[in-house]
Amino acid sequence: MELTRGRVLRLLLTSDLRCFTPPWLKLVAGLPLIVAFFAMVPVAFLGTAFWPDVLEGTGTDPWTWVVAAATAAAAAFTTAAFAAAQWRRRYRRRCPAISLDDHPRLRAVVADAVRIAGVGEIGVTRVAAWAEVRAGLGRRGRVEVLLGLPLLMGLSERDLRAVLVRELLTLRLWSWHERWGVHLAGHHPDRAWLREAAAGPRQRLWDAARSLVGAAALTAASRAELTVAAAFGWHVNRYAAVACRLGAPGDVHESFLWKVTEEGLAARVHPRAVMMAAEPALFGGHAWDPDTLDAPGGLAGGLDARVGHRLGQVVREHVLGGGGGLSGGRRVRMDELPPDVWAAAGREQARLVLGAAGVLLGRAATARDVVELAVAGRAGELEWWHVTQSCPHPSPAVCALMPLFDVALRAAGYAPAHPYAEHVLVGAQGERADLEELAARAARGEPYGIALGEP
């Protein structure tokens, strides 16, 4: 089936109307509904005589004024909360603009990519919370670039340039309906016809990009892009999600940069099969060696702390699946969270692992049962949320055993060596314990030197 303007427009106006419904339009449509709803509450509870009493001030029942005040307060609170949520979802707030004059190395990379792609001159450059790159045309036909902050932290200059050239070429090669068609195909993998129809524009894009930057460079850069995206997704699930329960973590990207530069997180992440299947041109049948990643270019230094907090709000809204709740604007930092918050997160993960082991064994499982399953090579059969995620751990057995060691060591008085490295614990005498190393030792059936106990 061909990707036509009519088919794409039909999708946008039916099942995907939300894609181009701006927050201000939702605000204009939502506020009258809120006001109408709360206006009907007094009528429903007190009858049609309520409003004349209120307006004329002749009501003798004090409950009339109590209900009126409570209704007005609830209406004001709901309206303010709804307006604040829509305000935070604005594109300009979720993707703040930065000045390339403050980032000369990044400016050189962007300018070089624009020149290679031949699409005009640089306009506005924005940063995004997630590992994405997009390009569009803004005012006066100038190029607007959206750069995911994780990619600025994890990609080399060469890889970022190649990825950016690929996205800039969409401005030349794709019509508006092809851009939307490819976008919808990525968000609806179950629509086989849409996925097949989008293959043509995608192939033209890849062929044009290869001709400009080289096939090997484009493949390496796109693989690195997916790997950094997987690393940031793991970091959000493992670290930022813990802080998101308390507020918007302003250091979610700062901590990711630390993990990338100090621990080589991006080079240790193994993209899952589902990610490889999504990009067969990059991974199809070929083993992916993360060691081939170029060193990060360090292109994200010096960003305003307010930008970090704003993007932390975006991450929190994604993690919680909504507007972030009443504490959506509260600022928290992961490196300032008390130890018991991280300990509670470890206990929750251990509970999930033991629950998955219990389902597999058909009875209540113990930590020893999980160790035996790992030694027997059956840890991959445990069904818990982590198995669908890309992660830096070498095996499913290590993933399953690490929470159990975390609980046992913290109960023995161990504490994290660094707030961004919760997998490395230090005892009272300075002895160091790496959860990954202990879990790998236990999975091999070797002595691991601590009683796991029962979380």
N, C-alpha and C positions, 0 to 999 in steps of 0.2 A: 504494500500500500504506500502511495506517495505522500510525502510530507507537504501538504498544500496549505495555503493561507486559511481556507475555510475550516479545515479539520483542526488546525491549531487554535483558531479563534473560538471554535465550538468548545474545545477543552477548557480554554481560559474562562469562558462565560458560564460553564456548568460546574464540572468537578473541581476546577482549579481557579475559581474566581478569586480566592484569597491571595493569589500570586501577585496581582497588581491592584489590590485594594489598599490604598495608603492609610496609615494610622489616622490622619486628620479626617478622612471620610468615615472611618469607624467611629471616631469621636463625635462627629456631627450627627450620625445616625443613632448612636447609643445614648447620648444625653437626653433627648426627648423621651425615649423609652423609659429611662430611669425616673425622670420627673413624672411621667404619666403613671408609672407603677405606684410610686409613693403617694401620689395624689389620690389614688383609688383606695389606699389602705384605710384611711379614716372613714370613707364612705362605706366600705365593706363591713367595718366593725361597729360603727356608731349610727349608720343610717344617713338618710339625706338631710336630716335636721342638723347634722354636725357643722357643716360649713357656714350656714347663716349665723349660728351661735358664735362661731369663731370670728367671723368677719364683723359682726355687729357688737361683739363683746358682751352679749346677753346671756352666755352660757352660765348656768348655775352649778353644774356638776364639775367639781375640780378635776375629775378624771379626763374630762374633755381636753383641758389644757395639757395634762400630762401626756396623753396620746399624741396631741398635736406637736408638742415639743420633742417627744421621742421620735416621731415620724420625720420631723424636720431635721433632727440631728442625724438620723440614719440616712436620709436622702443626701445630706451634705457630705457625710463620710463616704457613701458609695460613689457619689459623683466625683469627689476628689480622688478616691482610689482608682476609679476607672480612667479619669483624665491623666493621672500620673503614670499609669501603666501604658497608656497609648503614647504619652510624651516620651517615655523611655524607649519605645519601639521605633522611633523615628530613624530613618536611614542615616541622617547626619549625626545623630547621637551614637548610634550603634557602630558607625564607621567614621570616626573623627578624622578630619583632615590634618595633615602635617606639612610643614614647610621643608622642602628638599634642600633649601639653603642651609638648614641646620644639620643636614646629613649629606655631606659632599660625596661620599663613596656611593651611597644609595642613589643619589642624583645621577652620578655617572653611569650606573648600571641601567637605570630607567631610560636615560637619554640615549644610550647605546641601543637598547632594545627598540625604542621608538624609531630610531634611524634605520635599523636593520629591517624592521617590519614595514617601513615606509608609510606610516599612517598619520603623519602630521607632527604637531608639537605638543609638549606636555602641558596639561592644564592643572587639574586638582589631583593630588595624590592622597589617598585615604588608607588607613590601616583597619584591619578586621580582626576579630577575636579568634577566628578559626583559620586553619591552614588552607587558604583559598587564594586564587588570583583571578581577577576579572578586569575587563577593560570596556569602556564605553565612551561615547561622545557627549561632551557637555556643552556649555555655552560657546557660541561662536565656532562650533566644530572642533574644539580643542579636546585632546584625549584626557579622559579621567581614568585613573588607575586605582584599583583596590588591591592591596597587598596584605595577606594574612600575616599577622605578627609572628606566629610560630615559624613560618617559612623564612622570615627575615632572620630568625635566630638559628635555624637549623640548616639552611642551604648555603652553599658556596656562591660566590658572585657569578661564576660561570653557569651554575645550574639555575639560579634565579633569572639570569638573563635569557637563557633558552626557554624556560617556562613562560616568561613574560612575552617573548616574541611569539610563542604559540598562541597565547591569548589575544595579543594585539591583532594578529592576523584575522581573527573572527570579525573585526570591524570591516575588513575588506572583502572577506569571502562569504559571509553569511548575511542573508536578509533577516528582517525582524522575526518572521515566522520560523525560520530555521534556528535562530538563536533560542526562541522559546521552545521549539520542538526538542532540541537537544537537552535543554534544561529540564523539561518535563520527563523526557526519557530517563534521565538520571535519577529522578525522584519516584518514578513508577516502573521499576524493573519488571513488574508483572504484565505490563502492556507490551506484548511481543511485537505487534504491528508498529508501535511507536518506536521501539528499540531498533527494529529493522529499518524503518524510514529514516531514523537519525544517523544510521551508519554511513550514508552517502556524504552528508556535510562533514561528518567527523573525518572521513577518509581524505576528503579534499584538504581539510585543515592540516592533517598530519603530513600529507605529501608536500604541501607548501612550506611547512615548518622545517621538514627535513632538508629541503632544497636550500634553505637559508642558514641553518645552524649545523647541519650534518646529522645523519641518522643516528650515529653512536652517541653524539652529545645530547640529542633530544631524548633518546631512550633513557640514558643515564639520569638526565635531569628530571624526567617524569617519574622514574622509579624513586629517585630521592624525594620528590615531592610527596608521593604516596607514603613513603616510609616516615617522613617527618610528620605527616598528618596522623599516621598510626601512633607514633610516639606521643604526640600531643593528646590524642584521644585517650591513651592509657594513662597519661599523667593527670588528666581531668578526672577520670574514674577513680584512680588510686589516691590522689592527693586533694585536688580542688573540691571534689564532691563532699569531702569531710567538712571543709570550711563553709561550703555553700549552705549548710544547715543553719549556720549562725549569721550569715550576711554575705555581702559581695566580696570575694577575695581579691584584694588589689594587687597581690603579688603572684597571681597564677601564672603569668607569663615570665615574670622575674624568676620564679622558681623553676620553670621549664628551661629557661636559659642556663640556670645553674646545673640542672640535670644533664643538659646537652654538653656543656663545656667541661664540667668537672667529672661526670660519670660516663660520658659518651653514650647517652641514652639512645639517640637516633641510630647509632651504629650497632646497638644491641637488640633493637626491636625486630621481630619477625612478623611481617605482614601475614594475616590469615589467608586461607584459601579463598574465602569469599571476596577479599580485596583483589587477589590475583585474577579471579574469574571475571571481575568487573573490568579489567584492563588486559585482555588477552594479548593485545599487541605488545604489551610491555613484559608480561610475565609468562606468556603461554609456553609451557613446557620447559622453561629455562629456570634453573636454580638461581635464586637471588642471594647474592653474597653482600651483606651490609658492609663488609670491610672495603668495598669499592666506593663507598661514599666519600666525597670530598670533605675536607674540613670545613666547618661552618665559617661563613664569611664575616660574622659579627656585624651585621648591617643594622641592628636594631638598638644600638646604644644611645643613651641620652634622651629617651622619650620622657615626656612629662608624666609625673606620677598620677595626674588626673586622668590621663589617657589609660593608664593601667587600671585604675579603679572603674572607669566606664566600661572597659572591655571585660573586667571581672563581673560587672553586672550582667553583661550579655551571656557570659558563661553560666552564671547562676540561673538565669531564666531558662537556659537550655536544660540544665541539670534537673531543675525542679519542674520543668514542663509547664511554665506559666510566667506570670509577671514577677515572680520572686517574692510574693507575699508582702506582709506589712513591713518586714525588715529589709526590703529590697535595696534600700539606699544605705543601709548600715555598712560601714567599712570594717573589714577584718583582714588580718594578715595570717597566713599559714605559719609563718615563723614565730608568731606570738601566741598560738593556741596552746592551752595548758596540756600537759602530757596525758591527762585522763581522757581527753577528747580523742586522741590517736589510739589510746589503749581500748576505748570503747569501740572504735572502728575495727580494730584487730579482732576483738571478741565477736563482733557481728560476722566478720568474714569466716572465722573459725566455726561459728554456728552454722553458716551456710554449707561449709565443706562437710561437717559432720552430718548435716541433714541429707546432703546428696549421697554420702556414703551409706546412710541408713536406708535410703530408697534403693540403692544398688544391692545391698545385702539383705534387705527385707526384715531388718530389725534395728534396734537402736545401736548406733555405731559409736565406737570410742576412737581416741586419737591413735591408739595402737592399730585399730582396724585400718585407718587411713594409711599408716606406714606400711602395713602388709599389702594393701592394694597397690601402693606405689612400687614396692619391691617386686610385686608380681607383674608389673607393667600394665595395670588396669586403671591407673589414675585418669587416663583419657576418657574412661567411661562415666566418670562423675559428671552429672549434669547440674551445673551451677552457672551463674551469670558470667563468670570470668572466661569460660571456654570459648565464647564467641568473640573475644577481644584480642586484638594484637597486643603483645606484651614483650618485655625484654628478658623473660625467664627462659631457660633452655628447654624445659619440658613441662607437660601438664602435671607431672608428679611434684616438681618444685613449686609450681603455682599452688597446688593443693596443700602442701606441707608447710609453706611459709607462715600462714596465719596461725597454725598450731604452735610453731616455735615462737612466734611473736608473743602469744598469750603466756606461754611458759616462762620465757625470759623476763618479760615485764613483771610477772608475779614474783620472780626471783630477785627483783630490784634493779634490773637493767634499764637503761634509759637511752634514747636516741643520741647518737654522736653529733648529728646535725638535723635541724628541723626539716630540711628538704631530703634527708636520707633516712627515712624511718625504718629501712631494712638493715641498718647497721646500728647495733646496740652496744653499749659500754656498761660494764659492771662496776661495782663499788670500788674495786681495786684497779680499775683501768683496763680490765680485760675486754677485748673486742670480740664481738660475735656478729658474723654476717649471716642473716637469715637464709639467703640464697645458698651459701656454701653449706650450712647445716642441713637444709632441705635436700640438696643434691647428695650429700653424704648418706642421709637416711634412705633416700630412694635407691641408692646402690647397695643397701643392706649393711652399711658400715656403722660402727658405733658412733653416736653423736653426742654423748656425754651429758645429757640432761633428761630428766623425767618430764615427759610432755604433760602428764596429768590429764585432767578432764576440765575443759573450759566450762 
